[in-house]
């Protein structure tokens, strides 16, 4: 990355206490369709092949809305890796112009009981978008600066993460309780 590049880099890490047992929650949240249906700004998550390391390769399509500017359409390839109770979507090319990592780690909550199961979900979401000029993101970005835009992206990502977990958990909770 050269010094001239304008980079928006943001990361959020949040732990959610979810009133659903771990295995059902892991199964539901491991499906790309869940992200497509319940994560704001994500328009599609499509399998596009296999990565060089042999892992499933997906393309995430985002619409990044900017105030007083056109929507930025972004496509980011990611590998999907499942390691026990940890799922990761990660862009394999660390030097890519658009890079992301979304990791979900699941753990049975200490207060979980068979009658009232709870799972702790640690969600780490990171994105890096690079362009030759800040005006490629927003006409006022030279005035706003990278730090301000990174803070705005972080706030937006926290809102996206919260909405995604709440919406998807509510849908799964309803499915599980209506099937009983």
Steps between C-alpha positions, in 0.01 A plus 500: 500500500655829396490818705264664247225244553199601701407216731191443712579233756262406781451213742236407755501216747188426704378211714130418486309283749248310288209296646551209257705182543841502339462233228180644351646848502826386337309316229284803419781758505734285290270539199600780258129560430459611864747787443333590172154506658571665837820707481432860395696623197578144385325446170632149423738231624563257216731204470735564207733201528790376706794706623866416433511342846205273418239683710157607371527843338210746525436845358336747737319788329448810712335833452677758714271799532667837544311815599479753216688267263424209269482152652829314474453148358769261626570132422741319731614139460541298821603151601269320740672303773332305777719394791288339772276771641668782305389608151703748298441677170833660409643658184798281411693782326625727780595765240154513337349843441188387688561258788277361773491252784189382680554251780240342725607298805237303695512390864231363728427772757585417863139573603355272230270218612326227299168681552643844424797463265727798434795540267766770505582615148815702456481690171806666356437701186775687317505678165763692308415695186778674303475744214754721322318808633256571780266660248444148363302444824348841557543846344572650844741233623810723470332738746362224726825301501574130536467492880148645491392266221646199685306598812181535298559159339562343842173644633315373193657154535397478866144581397519239220632234741231573759221497241630178343517311830162626623316433172651157437458390863136612503429303181672186631337533843155518335577199277618290794210592726231468234622148410442371855 
